[in-house]
Amino acid sequence: MIHEAPGAINGLRSATLSVVRIATWNVNSVVARLPRVVEWLGIVEPDVLCLQELKTAELPDELTDLGYEVAIHSTGRWNGVAILSRVGVTDERRGLLDEPGYQPEDAMLEATEPRAVGATCGGVRIWSVYVPNGRDPKHAHYEYKLRWLAALHATIAAELPTHSRLAVLGDFNIAPSDADVWNPRAFDGLTHVTEPERAALGALRDLGLHDVVPRAMKYDTPFTYWDYRAGMFHKNEGMRIDLVYASEPLAGAVRDAYVDRDARKGKLPSDHAPVVVDVDVS
């Protein structure tokens, strides 16, 4: 069962209409997770929800029937991102400036992938991103990841001058520091923790974005991802890789931020938990 986080401010949001609830969730197939997503939306009631790893070309009608407008960039079997909004969707953009593509070994041509979508929702510029995994530092996918992050940087740099309230949310597939993984030694030689990846996050912060670190609902680590294997969720052997990077005016207006760890429990969960942020936009 999914529970609303203690201290969340739904009542204030409804009463004043000045607090917007923004969330991000890698659902690892929106079709497979549909009953859980619908239940979660009914309980947490985000105004804006960024989704990643849709694995379908179109969102199920059950989501749009709840009153959300949708910006989506997805082609089907793999990847896919979307923004669901109850506070409007304008200026939609699919993909990044000069976005690189990836050429798998079994493909003839390099192709871009549906990993980023932007839209303005209730006066806030929102980007839902699903950063490439990287696979292995020696793999071509790792170089693709770094090129993709450079394109993200260029896109956000181009938008910040005209969007003072901007947030990039999603599955970054990068742990910002050693404190964001359960055991740094377990990641020696692996992706998600390398210096070039973390430097790419640092470059986003250099643009003026702030890492909105959520509070944990259990333990003292706000992990957002736990592998399905070996009971890692129950042992809290996780990572914080689902991030919210917000411009200074937006970060300064955050009233609450938490990881909804309960959404990772139960039958057929995603391996990620949602991150929820309440922002005063008055």
C-alpha positions in Angstrom: 0.0 0.0 0.0 1.3 3.5 -0.9 1.1 6.1 1.8 1.4 9.9 1.6 4.6 11.1 3.2 4.3 12.5 6.7 4.3 16.3 6.7 3.2 16.6 3.0 1.1 19.7 2.4 -1.8 18.6 0.2 -4.2 20.6 2.3 -2.3 23.8 1.9 -1.8 23.2 -1.8 -5.6 22.7 -2.3 -6.5 25.6 -0.1 -4.2 28.3 -1.5 -3.4 27.0 -5.0 0.1 28.5 -4.5 2.0 25.2 -3.9 2.6 23.0 -6.9 3.5 19.4 -6.3 6.1 18.1 -8.9 7.2 14.5 -9.0 9.5 12.2 -11.0 9.3 8.4 -11.3 11.1 5.9 -13.5 8.2 3.4 -13.8 10.1 0.7 -15.8 7.2 0.2 -18.1 4.1 2.3 -17.6 1.8 -0.5 -18.9 3.2 -3.1 -16.5 3.0 -0.6 -13.6 -0.3 1.0 -14.6 -2.5 -0.1 -11.6 0.2 1.1 -9.2 0.7 4.4 -11.0 -3.1 5.1 -11.0 -3.3 4.3 -7.3 -0.3 6.5 -6.5 -1.7 9.4 -8.5 -5.0 9.2 -6.5 -3.2 9.3 -3.2 -0.3 11.7 -3.8 -2.1 14.0 -6.3 0.9 15.5 -8.0 0.2 18.5 -10.2 3.1 17.6 -12.5 4.5 14.1 -12.9 7.6 13.3 -14.9 7.8 9.7 -16.1 10.7 7.8 -17.5 11.3 4.4 -19.2 7.7 4.2 -20.5 8.4 1.4 -22.9 5.3 2.2 -24.9 4.5 4.7 -27.7 1.4 6.1 -26.0 0.2 6.5 -22.5 -2.8 4.4 -21.4 -6.1 6.2 -21.4 -6.4 5.6 -17.7 -3.9 8.3 -17.1 -5.3 11.0 -19.3 -8.8 10.2 -18.0 -7.6 11.5 -14.6 -7.4 15.0 -16.1 -3.8 15.3 -16.9 -2.5 16.9 -20.1 0.5 15.1 -21.6 3.8 15.9 -23.3 5.4 12.7 -24.4 8.4 11.6 -26.4 8.4 7.8 -26.9 8.6 5.4 -29.7 7.7 2.1 -28.2 9.7 -0.8 -26.9 12.6 1.0 -25.1 13.1 4.3 -23.2 10.4 6.9 -23.5 9.7 10.0 -21.3 6.6 12.0 -20.5 5.2 14.9 -18.5 1.7 14.7 -17.0 0.3 18.0 -15.9 -2.8 19.4 -14.2 -1.6 22.9 -14.5 -1.2 23.1 -18.3 1.3 22.1 -21.0 2.7 24.6 -23.3 5.9 25.1 -25.4 6.5 21.3 -25.6 9.9 20.3 -26.9 10.9 16.7 -27.8 14.7 16.0 -27.5 17.7 18.1 -26.9 19.7 20.6 -28.9 22.2 18.8 -31.1 21.2 15.6 -29.4 23.6 12.7 -30.2 22.4 9.3 -31.2 23.6 5.8 -30.4 24.5 3.1 -32.8 24.1 -0.4 -31.3 26.4 -3.1 -32.7 23.6 -4.7 -34.6 22.4 -1.5 -36.2 23.5 0.1 -39.5 22.9 3.7 -38.5 23.2 5.9 -35.4 19.8 7.0 -34.1 18.6 9.4 -31.4 16.5 7.9 -28.6 13.4 9.3 -26.9 15.1 10.4 -23.6 14.1 14.0 -23.0 10.9 16.1 -23.2 10.3 19.6 -22.0 7.2 21.7 -21.4 6.1 24.7 -19.4 3.6 23.7 -16.7 2.0 26.3 -14.4 4.7 28.8 -15.1 7.5 26.3 -14.4 9.8 25.0 -17.2 10.0 21.2 -16.7 12.2 18.7 -18.3 11.7 14.9 -17.9 15.0 13.1 -18.7 16.2 9.5 -18.9 19.9 9.7 -19.1 21.7 6.8 -20.9 22.9 4.1 -18.5 26.5 3.9 -19.9 26.8 0.2 -19.3 30.5 0.1 -18.7 33.2 2.8 -18.8 34.9 1.0 -21.6 31.7 0.6 -23.6 30.6 2.9 -26.5 27.4 3.5 -24.6 29.5 5.3 -21.9 30.9 7.8 -24.4 27.3 8.2 -25.7 26.2 9.0 -22.2 28.8 11.7 -21.8 27.9 13.3 -25.2 24.2 13.1 -24.3 24.9 14.9 -21.0 26.7 17.6 -22.9 23.7 18.1 -25.1 21.5 18.4 -22.0 23.8 21.0 -20.6 23.6 23.0 -23.8 19.8 22.8 -23.9 19.4 24.0 -20.3 22.0 26.7 -20.8 19.9 28.0 -23.7 16.6 27.9 -21.8 17.7 29.4 -18.4 17.8 33.0 -19.7 14.1 32.9 -20.5 12.9 30.5 -17.8 14.0 31.6 -14.4 11.8 28.8 -12.8 13.2 25.6 -14.4 13.6 22.1 -13.2 15.2 19.0 -14.7 13.8 15.8 -13.2 14.4 12.2 -13.9 16.6 9.1 -13.9 20.1 10.5 -14.3 21.8 7.2 -13.9 24.5 9.0 -11.8 25.0 9.1 -8.1 26.2 12.6 -7.3 28.6 11.5 -4.5 29.8 8.4 -2.6 27.2 9.2 0.0 24.5 8.5 -2.6 25.4 4.8 -2.9 25.1 2.1 -0.3 28.7 1.0 -0.6 31.2 3.0 -2.8 33.6 0.0 -2.9 30.9 -2.1 -4.6 31.0 0.3 -7.6 34.7 0.4 -8.2 35.2 0.4 -12.0 31.5 0.7 -12.7 29.4 3.4 -14.3 27.1 5.8 -12.3 30.0 6.9 -10.0 32.8 7.9 -12.3 34.4 11.3 -12.3 33.4 12.3 -15.8 29.7 11.5 -15.0 29.8 13.5 -11.8 31.6 16.3 -13.6 28.6 16.5 -16.0 26.3 17.0 -13.0 28.7 19.6 -11.7 28.5 21.4 -15.0 24.7 21.6 -14.6 25.2 23.1 -11.1 27.6 25.6 -12.5 24.7 26.8 -14.7 22.9 27.8 -11.4 20.9 24.6 -10.9 20.6 23.2 -7.4 20.4 19.5 -6.4 17.1 19.3 -4.4 18.0 16.5 -2.0 14.8 14.8 -0.7 14.3 13.5 2.8 14.1 9.7 3.3 10.9 8.1 4.6 13.0 5.4 6.3 16.6 5.1 7.2 18.8 8.1 6.8 19.6 7.7 3.1 17.2 9.1 0.4 18.0 6.3 -2.1 15.6 6.2 -5.1 16.7 2.9 -6.8 17.3 -0.6 -5.5 18.1 -3.5 -7.8 15.6 -6.3 -7.9 18.2 -8.9 -7.0 19.3 -10.4 -3.7 16.8 -8.5 -1.5 18.6 -5.2 -2.0 15.5 -3.1 -1.3 14.9 -4.7 2.1 18.6 -4.4 3.0 18.5 -0.7 1.8 21.4 -1.4 -0.6 20.4 1.4 -3.0 21.4 4.5 -4.9 20.2 8.0 -5.3 20.1 8.4 -9.1 16.6 9.9 -9.6 17.4 13.6 -9.2 15.7 17.0 -9.2 17.9 19.8 -10.4 16.2 23.2 -10.0 17.1 26.8 -10.8 17.8 29.0 -7.9 14.4 30.8 -7.7 12.7 27.4 -7.8 15.0 25.7 -5.4 14.5 28.5 -2.9 10.8 28.0 -3.1 10.9 24.3 -2.2 8.7 23.6 0.9 9.1 19.8 1.1 10.9 17.1 -0.9 10.8 13.3 -0.1 11.3 9.9 -1.6 8.1 7.9 -1.6 9.8 4.7 -0.6 6.5 2.9 0.0 5.8 3.0 -3.8 8.7 0.6 -4.2 7.0 -2.0 -2.0 4.4 -4.7 -2.8 3.7 -6.7 -5.9 5.3 -5.8 -9.3 7.0 -2.5 -8.3 9.3 -0.5 -10.4 12.9 -0.7 -9.2 12.8 3.1 -8.7 10.8 5.1 -6.1 9.1 8.4 -6.9 10.7 11.7 -5.7 8.1 14.3 -4.8 8.7 18.1 -4.4 6.3 20.7 -3.2 7.1 24.2 -4.5 5.6 27.6 -3.5 5.0 29.3 -6.8 3.0 32.3 -5.4 
